[in-house]
Amino acid sequence: MEERLHIADKHTENIVVEMQHVKKAFGSNEVLSDINMQLKKGENLVIMGRSGQGKSVAIKCIVGLLEQDEGGLKVFGKEVKDLSENELKALRVKVGFLFQSGALYDSMTVKENLEFPLTRVLKLKDAKEIDKHVHEALEGVGLVNAIDKIPADLSGGMRKRIGLARTLIMNPEIMLYDEPTTGLDPITSKEISMLIMNLQKKYQTSAIIITHDMACAKITADRILIMDGGKFIAEGSYEELENSPDELVSSFFK
Amino acid sequence: MLRKAWNKQAEEIGNQVFFISRFSHNVFRKGFEWNEFLRQCYIIGYRSFPLVAITGFILGFVMTLQSEPTMKDFGALSFVPGMVAVSIIREIGPVIISLICAGKIASSIGAELGSMKVAEQIDAMEVSGANPIQFLVVTRILACIIMVPLLTLMADGLAIFGGYVASNIGGNLSLSLYFNKAFSAVGFSDLLPAFIKTIFFGFAIGFVGCYRGYNSNRGAASVGLAANSAVVNASLWVIVIDAIAVQLTNIIVYT
């Protein structure tokens, strides 16, 4: 009996994000109708689906940017809805979010963008230490030369990589990627996908990756979920879903 | 239909009150963003100065030119400097300069925060664990509260100087005589209520700009809408606050 309990504990320990019967509507428009999923530690989970199906809404609920109407959403075993302001802040430090556009702060240089979370959230004061972190993060994405540029001077791919560096500078345990390769050429897309894989190997981060890019999904996915009509309709590895008899599922892979 | 409109209006008022409470909650919080605050003071104050200075100078200039002929008919030409000074300091300066500031400052804050919202920069700030209200809203509103009264004071001074220039077009009046005449008509009870009212105007301009920008919808069109509604609402707030302030001043100071 004790052994069984121990196994159960270990099982829940390994789950970092859990959504159960999550529902979310905007006015009369129901976006998420019944979302159930689990993200395991160290796993890359890819979510695919047609545009406007609520994929971004689902991951925004995870970091408390949006609140679900119904259902349970636990991150690191804690219900996000019930967290206090400080607890939510602490959670957000552990969860990195890469926005579709990179979401760099326009009025700041790349260096200031990367310093922002270090000085405001981690409250670092030592200039040398901050510089070291900034250089390390930029080296990680291969853009040390862009340190003094402003976001307007960067290409789309560079912005995403700087956005990634700004998120990774906090060493998050979970990464949420909102269409990391959309709008990029195949070579840059592959570079970003490889970067995501390297991060997973290097830091053992768990990740949810929303993408329409099959090449990205093939490289990064340990498991794929397909969303349609506000719920997940299929789950499996890339190969399993590629050969799925379901027409909608297999149509993603054609 | 009427009920729906009323509900929407009530919701809007509720949201604004909530936004004010978030602002005031964050003003005294640890980690005040001094650098961003000074940067905003520079943008709001220094960069608005040319527009405000020209407006102020012309206000005094034109008022003098317009009132001189009538005053001359009454043989009261010597009252013109005092009359211009009192009307500029008590009413026209604060209101016109604040309306100009509403157009210049509220729109730029509305558009800037609106585009940050559209580009998900505000969400990114929030998700990183930083406090966007403290960094973006508190600094801008406080900068407005400080810079709008200062801009108004400078514009008042320039308006009186504009009056002097106008008087010298048709006549020959020394600077010291003109300023003596102007300031002997003005009392502390004229300046102080007007100054206090511009603090509220500054708050209204900063608050409305931030509120509209921060709560704009997604999409490029909403940035324009945020900037536009920021100007319209800030101007309306200025006029309404002015009506209340004048009434209060009359009760407190002049009765």
Chai-1 contact restraints between the chains, C-beta under 6 A:
chainA,res_idxA,chainB,res_idxB,connection_type,confidence,min_distance_angstrom,max_distance_angstrom,comment,restraint_id
A,V63,B,V127,contact,1.0,0.0,6.0,A-B,restraint_1
A,L65,B,D123,contact,1.0,0.0,6.0,A-B,restraint_2
A,K89,B,G129,contact,1.0,0.0,6.0,A-B,restraint_3
A,R92,B,V127,contact,1.0,0.0,6.0,A-B,restraint_4
A,R92,B,G129,contact,1.0,0.0,6.0,A-B,restraint_5
A,V93,B,G129,contact,1.0,0.0,6.0,A-B,restraint_6
A,F97,B,V127,contact,1.0,0.0,6.0,A-B,restraint_7
A,F99,B,E120,contact,1.0,0.0,6.0,A-B,restraint_8
A,F99,B,A124,contact,1.0,0.0,6.0,A-B,restraint_9
A,S101,B,A119,contact,1.0,0.0,6.0,A-B,restraint_10
A,A103,B,E120,contact,1.0,0.0,6.0,A-B,restraint_11
A,A103,B,Q121,contact,1.0,0.0,6.0,A-B,restraint_12
A,A103,B,A124,contact,1.0,0.0,6.0,A-B,restraint_13
A,Y105,B,Q121,contact,1.0,0.0,6.0,A-B,restraint_14
A,P117,B,S128,contact,1.0,0.0,6.0,A-B,restraint_15
A,R120,B,A130,contact,1.0,0.0,6.0,A-B,restraint_16
A,V121,B,G129,contact,1.0,0.0,6.0,A-B,restraint_17
A,V121,B,A130,contact,1.0,0.0,6.0,A-B,restraint_18
